[in-house]
Amino acid sequence: MVEAWAYAMASVVGVSLIAFIGVTSLALKEKQLKNVLIYLLSFSAGALFGDAFLHLLPEAVEESGFTASVSLSVIAGVVVFFVMEKLLHWHHYHLPHSKENFHAFAVMNLVGDALHNFIDGLIIGASYLTSIPLGIATTLAVAFHEIPQEIGDFGVLLKGGFSKWKAVFYNFLTALSAVLGAVIALYANTQAETLTMLLVPFAAGGFIYVAGTDLIPELHKEPQARSSVLQLAAFLLGVLAMYALLFLE
């Protein structure tokens, strides 16, 4: 249990530090950033699918089989991430496009990001309670997804009127909600052993949703043959990275 706490805390703090990566995007021109991001998105999509299907779902069904409760937890993960995204898009759609209200959208983006990171923390904490290798695989999948997401969030805050350093600070502050999520998951497990059984397939559903509805559609916006081949290579590399982690078990 102590080992799970140590690994989980180190992991969520490390993932939270990814929030600072947005500063590096300032050194790149917009076209360069776009070229880099598309392959980061491809890799993270592969990593998320790989973690969901190679680690999380097999772990969830190992004890009791592929029961209805596992399926419902996966669906719950899809639904929760769908609702979170819908709320954020609904708020953006209903705001007039003034400078003041775009700033409000940037704040809403922070709120949504904080909730997303909190759930990531819950998932990481629950994964480490199951096994250390599963926790490492899930942490890496989250981290690979966070890199392009944090760069995008940083750009939203800058466009919303935040200064460079305020954007860095608030982005990091929301990232720390992952620590709270991990603490709650680790503590609650001492009270209810079913938490891990619910959160692991829930995480799989969330990862499948993010990869399938957010990342893959972005890749289709770059239809050129050379780019598509490189995207596929990056995607398969993400899956391969998750597969390689199986040998840690």
N, C-alpha and C positions, 0 to 999 in steps of 0.2 A: 504493500500500500504506500509506504514511504517512497519507494522507487517510482511508482506511478505519479505521485505528487511532484517529485523532482523533475521528471521528464516532461510532465504536462506544463508545469510553470515555465520551464526553460523554453518549451515549444511556443506557448502563446505569447511570451515576451518577444521571442525571435520573430514570430509572425507580425506582431505589432510594430516592430522596428521597420518592417517593409514600408510603412507609411512614409518614411523619409525618402523613398526612392523617387517620389514625384519631383524632387529638386533636380535630379539628374536630367529630367526631360527638358529643362530649360536650356541645356547646352545643345540640344538637337533642334534642327529646323523642323517645321511642321511635316514636310514630306519625308524626312528621315525618320521621324518619330512614327509616322503612319506605317512605313515599311517595316520597322522593328516590331511594332505592336501586333501586326497581323500574324507574325510567326509566334510571338508570345501567346497570343490567343489560341492558335492552333495547338501548341504544346500543352497549354493549360486544359484545353478541351479533352485532349487525349489522356492527360493525367487524371482529370475528374472522372471520366468514364472508366478508366483503368482502376482507380481506387474503388469506385462503386461496384464494379462487376468482378474484380479480382480479389478484393480485400473485404469490403464491408458486407456485401450480400453473402458470400461464403461463410463469413464469421457469424452472421445473424442466423443462418439456417443450420449451423453445425450442431447445436445443442438439441433443438426441437424440430428440425425440418422446416420446409417451406410452408409454414402454416398461414392461415388467414390473417393472424395478427401481424406477421411479418409483412405481408402484402399491404395491409392497411397502414402500417407505419411508413412504408415506402411512399404510398399515395399521400399520406399526411405531409411528408417532406415536400412533395411536388406542390401540394395545395398551399402550404404555408409560404413557400418561396413565390408562388404565383400571386398570392394575395399581397405580399410585401411589395412586389414589383408593380402590381396594379394600383395600389395606394399611392405610390410615388409618381407613377405616370399620370394618374387622375389629378393629383395636386398640381403637377406641372401644366397639364392641359387647361385647367381652370384659372390659371394665373395670366393676367394680361402681360404682354411682353415688354414691360417697362424695366428700367434699371433697378428700381427698388424691389420689384417683385421677382426679378431674376435672382436678386440677393436672397430673397425669401426661399426660392427654390434651392439655392445652394445650401441654406440652413436645413431644409427638408432632406436634401441629399445626405447631409451629415447624420441626421436622425436615422434615416434608412440604413446608412453605412454602419452606424453604431449597433443597430438591431441585428444586422447581418453578421457583424463581427462577434456579437454576443452568442449567436447561434453557433458560429464556428467554434467558439470557445467551449460551449457545451459538448459539441461533437468531438473535439480533440480530447477533452477530459474523459468522456465516456469511452473513447477508443483506447486510451491508455489503461483504463480500468480492465478492459478486456484482455489486452496484451501489449507489451512494449512495441513489437514490430508493427502491429496494427496502428498504434498511436503514431509511430514514425511515418508510416505510409500516408495516413490521413493528414498529418501536419504538412508533409511535402505537397500533397494535392492541394491543400488550402493555400499554401505559400505560392505555388505556381499560378493559381488563380488570382491571388491578391496582387501580384506584381502589375499586370496590365490594368486591373481594376483601380489600384491606388494611383497610377499615373492618370487615368481618366478622371478620378475624383478630384485630384489636384487641379486639373484643368478646369473643372466645373467651378471650383472655389475661386480660382483666379478670375474667371469670367463673371462670377457673381459679385466681384468687388473686393474680395479679400486680398490683403497684401501677401507677398510671397511667404513671409515668415509666419503670418497668421494662418495661412492655408496649411503650412507644415504642422503648426502646433495643433490646430483643431483636427486635422486628419489623424495625427498621432493620438490625440485624446479619444477620438471615437474608436481607434484601433484597440485601445486598452480595455474596451468593453469585453474583448475576448478573454482577458484575464478573469473578469468577473464570471463569465460563463463557465470557464474551466473550474473555478473554485466551487461554484454551485453544483456542477456535475460530480466533482470528486467528493464533496461533502454529502450530497444527497444519496450517493451510492451506499453510504454507511447506514442509511435509513431505509432504502428501498432498492433491492437488487434488480428489480425490473427496469430501472431507469436505463441501464446500459442496453438491455434487450430491445428497448423502444427506440433509443437514440441512434443506434448503429444503422438499422434499416431506414430510419428517418433521414439520416445523413446521406445515405445512398440515393434516396428520392430527391433530396435537395441538390446533390451534385449532378444527377441525371438531368434535372430541370435546367440548372444553370448552363451546363454544357450544351444541352440540346436546343434550348430556346434563346439563350443570350449569345453564346459564343459561336456556334455553328452558323447561324444566319449572318453574323458579321463576316465570316469567311467567304460566304457566297457573294459578297459585295466586291470581291477581287477575283473576277472570273478568268483572268489571263492564264494561259496554259502553264507558263513557267512558274508563276506565283502559286497556281493550284497544286503543282507537283511538289513545290517546297512546303506548302501548307500541309499536304498529306504526309510528307516526310516528318515534319515537326509534330503532327498529330500522333503518328505511329511511334515517334520517339517518346512522347509523353506516356503512351500506353506501355511501351517497353520499360520505361523507368519504373512504373508501378509493378510490372511483372518481375523485374530484377529484385525488387524488395521482398518478394515471396521467399527468396532464398535466405533472408534474415531469420525466418521462422524455424 
